[in-house]
Amino acid sequence: MRRTEYLQEVRRMRFEELYLSWQERRLSQEEAARVLGACCLINKCYRRNSILRKRCLIKDVTEAG
């Protein structure tokens, strides 16, 4: 695995962990975005990523069923 692939995988895992924390109401969107390092558009960036994540989950579930 190349360094760039490794770093992308780490970012994905961090996002998933924070997304679950947000769903469980342990973190706000702003707190999760800050942990991810989103700067100027904190809520917008996190919201966009969480919407994309939901779409992926829905797609995975519908394809599996």
DRENKOL-235898 format. One line per 2 residues: number of its first residue (from 1); for each residue x, y, z of C-alpha. Coordinates in steps of 0.001 Angstrom, whole numbers. Layout:
BEGIN
NUM) X:Y:Z | ...
***
This chain:
BEGIN
1) 0:0:0 | 1383:3375:-979
3) 1671:6230:1442 | -1154:8189:-211
5) -3470:5162:-80 | -2596:4624:3557
7) -3292:8261:4451 | -6614:8192:2587
9) -7632:5055:4482 | -6716:6668:7805
11) -8811:9736:6920 | -11750:7498:5968
13) -11540:5576:9237 | -11339:8799:11258
15) -14382:10155:9442 | -16366:6960:10082
17) -15501:7047:13780 | -16530:10693:14078
19) -19672:10119:12014 | -20768:7386:14422
21) -20025:9643:17379 | -22144:12359:15800
23) -25011:9915:15133 | -24878:8839:18781
25) -25003:12532:19774 | -21613:12387:21479
27) -20252:15124:19172 | -21765:18098:17400
29) -21140:18609:13691 | -18802:21455:14513
31) -16760:19355:16958 | -16465:16506:14466
33) -15418:18906:11718 | -12752:20447:13942
35) -11279:17029:14700 | -11139:16331:10962
37) -9339:19630:10430 | -12004:21382:8393
39) -11292:25072:8646 | -13414:27868:7210
41) -16617:26019:6256 | -16721:23623:9186
43) -20405:22738:9267 | -20806:22742:5497
45) -17847:20378:4967 | -18982:17927:7625
47) -22588:18022:6463 | -21528:17319:2864
49) -19386:14371:3954 | -22126:12955:6177
51) -24647:13172:3320 | -22213:11358:1024
53) -21656:8720:3699 | -25415:8167:4081
55) -25729:7728:319 | -22956:5121:348
57) -24589:3246:3223 | -27966:3259:1486
59) -26365:2094:-1760 | -24533:-738:36
61) -27718:-1902:1774 | -29829:-1853:-1385
63) -27202:-3708:-3395 | -26792:-6352:-698
65) -30546:-7000:-423
***
